[in-house]
Amino acid sequence: MTAHTGTIKKGRKFDQVLDGAREVFMRDGFEGASVDDIARAAGVSKATLYSYFPDKRLLFSEIARIECNRQAQNALDTIDANAPVETVLRAAADRLVRFFLSDFGLQVYRICVAESHRFPDLGSRFYASGPALLRERLSQLLSAYVARNELTIPDMDLACSQFGELCKSDLFVRRLCGMDTKFSDEDISRVVEGVVEMFLARYRS
């Protein structure tokens, strides 16, 4: 696809293009994904593909944005904001840890880290749909507990970023380095409980 940054245009086969591109990006990576392979997987012509996404970076970042938003909204829909703070933090941490360990989460991270030095706009889009979105949605959950004086958080952005980074402890790095590909519920629970305990040790009122 072209090197310039264009504008996304939607049409009848828009979702079809996204599904095909997602399959190819996850299999071949950003650089290895060809227009021919994406069009073939999506069942559309190259002309249709170009008409929706004139830039491959736009296509990839849109896939990442949609998936991250879907995951975040699903989390908000299933987490009870009136539950005890430990319950909310545990549910949020479990969601995040499992997302970071998923094939999609791992591939998006790898692709964006590998390509952002060449394509800063790709990195910016990933940051907006990843870490920045996490801060926004998590702060929505935590603000209620701050208002009830259950948590004392002087810097909400920093606290939410810390929470996200704690969720990457150990398992994510092992997965990223190819040391392990499967983790048990007990492995995940160990990280989740550590995240909750450490976060509350710092921010519980």
Legacy VTK file of the C-alpha trace (Angstrom):
# vtk DataFile Version 3.0
C-alpha trace
ASCII
DATASET POLYDATA
POINTS 205 float
0.000 0.000 0.000
1.037 3.604 -0.356
3.386 5.210 2.147
1.327 8.313 2.742
-1.343 8.638 5.399
-4.805 8.758 3.878
-8.345 8.749 5.152
-10.412 5.706 6.043
-13.544 5.336 3.924
-16.295 2.884 4.809
-18.364 0.807 2.446
-20.360 -2.390 2.147
-17.318 -4.672 2.480
-15.550 -2.658 5.169
-15.914 -5.283 7.916
-14.955 -7.990 5.463
-11.693 -6.169 4.737
-10.959 -5.788 8.454
-11.507 -9.494 9.105
-9.214 -10.532 6.281
-6.523 -8.032 7.218
-6.632 -9.082 10.859
-5.953 -12.681 9.830
-2.992 -11.732 7.639
-1.431 -9.235 10.072
-1.575 -11.723 12.927
-0.003 -14.402 10.741
2.636 -12.435 8.832
3.256 -9.281 10.862
3.002 -5.735 9.607
5.892 -5.756 7.168
5.167 -9.260 5.868
1.502 -8.567 5.169
1.056 -7.991 1.442
-1.832 -6.249 -0.280
-2.445 -9.352 -2.388
-2.689 -11.604 0.676
-4.984 -9.190 2.514
-7.287 -8.817 -0.496
-7.372 -12.587 -0.982
-8.153 -13.273 2.685
-10.847 -10.590 2.665
-12.383 -11.824 -0.584
-12.199 -8.378 -2.215
-10.284 -6.780 -5.057
-7.177 -4.698 -4.458
-9.103 -1.698 -5.774
-11.730 -2.162 -3.069
-9.038 -2.515 -0.430
-7.315 0.674 -1.550
-10.608 2.540 -1.670
-11.173 1.845 2.041
-7.570 2.035 3.278
-5.023 3.876 1.092
-2.350 3.249 3.729
-1.466 -0.099 5.348
-0.744 1.665 8.628
-4.289 2.998 8.682
-5.631 -0.500 8.158
-3.546 -2.027 10.928
-4.223 0.778 13.402
-7.962 0.521 12.738
-7.896 -3.192 13.518
-6.007 -2.521 16.760
-8.344 0.334 17.704
-11.508 -1.684 17.181
-10.237 -4.691 19.116
-8.921 -2.635 22.041
-12.185 -0.698 22.248
-14.155 -3.929 22.137
-12.098 -5.444 24.944
-12.406 -2.291 27.055
-16.156 -2.030 26.552
-16.662 -5.706 27.365
-14.733 -5.198 30.582
-16.850 -2.203 31.579
-20.026 -4.106 30.768
-19.113 -7.059 32.976
-17.418 -5.321 35.919
-19.756 -4.127 38.685
-18.567 -0.642 39.642
-20.439 -0.951 42.959
-18.572 -4.086 44.030
-15.757 -3.932 46.608
-12.660 -2.294 45.187
-10.680 -5.539 45.461
-13.252 -7.295 43.284
-13.150 -4.587 40.626
-9.350 -4.467 40.542
-9.151 -8.253 40.374
-11.579 -8.410 37.453
-9.784 -5.614 35.584
-6.370 -7.191 36.156
-7.577 -10.617 35.006
-8.914 -9.075 31.786
-5.693 -7.210 31.123
-3.344 -10.091 31.862
-5.294 -12.404 29.558
-5.360 -9.783 26.802
-1.601 -9.187 27.047
-1.016 -12.947 26.794
-3.394 -13.453 23.858
-2.091 -13.954 20.328
-3.731 -10.705 19.257
-2.406 -8.635 22.161
1.096 -9.985 21.705
1.179 -9.470 17.945
-0.140 -5.925 18.160
2.524 -5.081 20.739
5.311 -6.652 18.677
4.255 -4.984 15.436
3.885 -1.529 16.951
7.206 -1.689 18.793
8.964 -2.970 15.666
7.474 -0.396 13.290
6.897 2.764 15.348
10.452 4.053 14.849
9.876 4.047 11.087
6.230 5.067 11.244
5.681 7.351 14.253
2.015 7.835 13.330
1.492 4.078 13.724
2.972 4.264 17.208
0.765 7.237 18.053
-2.361 5.404 16.962
-1.363 2.327 18.957
-0.737 4.442 22.048
-4.123 6.129 21.703
-6.004 2.834 21.355
-3.882 0.984 23.937
-2.253 2.670 26.935
-4.246 5.901 26.648
-7.532 3.994 26.345
-6.598 1.883 29.362
-5.997 4.994 31.447
-9.305 6.500 30.375
-11.449 3.422 31.079
-9.680 2.436 34.306
-9.940 5.968 35.661
-13.713 5.774 35.106
-13.830 2.753 37.407
-11.468 4.072 40.057
-12.896 7.593 40.321
-15.963 6.288 42.150
-13.778 4.721 44.835
-11.781 7.912 45.184
-15.037 9.840 45.613
-16.079 7.404 48.364
-12.684 7.874 50.006
-11.797 4.208 49.621
-8.810 5.073 47.444
-6.468 8.051 47.600
-4.985 8.634 44.151
-3.254 12.009 43.711
-2.253 11.267 40.090
-4.890 9.150 38.354
-3.050 8.896 35.021
0.087 7.622 36.734
-1.851 5.160 38.889
-3.695 3.703 35.896
-0.457 3.369 33.932
1.165 1.616 36.891
-1.744 -0.802 37.087
-1.342 -1.694 33.423
2.383 -2.249 33.746
1.919 -4.453 36.823
-0.331 -6.669 34.706
2.638 -7.398 32.412
4.728 -8.787 35.262
6.655 -11.969 34.444
4.171 -13.847 32.260
3.999 -11.238 29.494
7.785 -11.001 29.232
8.118 -14.782 29.143
5.475 -14.940 26.396
7.123 -12.091 24.490
10.509 -13.795 24.599
9.055 -17.116 23.461
9.948 -18.925 26.686
6.351 -20.032 27.313
3.201 -20.003 25.212
0.679 -21.545 27.621
-0.165 -20.434 31.134
-2.507 -21.994 33.653
-5.260 -20.198 35.518
-3.067 -20.526 38.611
-0.210 -18.715 36.826
-2.542 -15.879 35.846
-4.171 -15.724 39.272
-0.733 -15.353 40.894
-0.023 -12.253 38.812
-3.535 -10.838 39.283
-3.404 -11.167 43.072
0.018 -9.547 43.108
-1.274 -6.624 41.046
-4.231 -6.050 43.376
-2.184 -6.330 46.563
0.541 -3.990 45.357
-1.909 -1.424 43.958
-3.949 -1.309 47.162
-0.808 -1.145 49.283
-0.049 2.146 47.543
-3.493 3.682 46.995
-5.931 2.368 49.608
-7.074 5.232 51.833
LINES 1 206
205 0 1 2 3 4 5 6 7 8 9 10 11 12 13 14 15 16 17 18 19 20 21 22 23 24 25 26 27 28 29 30 31 32 33 34 35 36 37 38 39 40 41 42 43 44 45 46 47 48 49 50 51 52 53 54 55 56 57 58 59 60 61 62 63 64 65 66 67 68 69 70 71 72 73 74 75 76 77 78 79 80 81 82 83 84 85 86 87 88 89 90 91 92 93 94 95 96 97 98 99 100 101 102 103 104 105 106 107 108 109 110 111 112 113 114 115 116 117 118 119 120 121 122 123 124 125 126 127 128 129 130 131 132 133 134 135 136 137 138 139 140 141 142 143 144 145 146 147 148 149 150 151 152 153 154 155 156 157 158 159 160 161 162 163 164 165 166 167 168 169 170 171 172 173 174 175 176 177 178 179 180 181 182 183 184 185 186 187 188 189 190 191 192 193 194 195 196 197 198 199 200 201 202 203 204
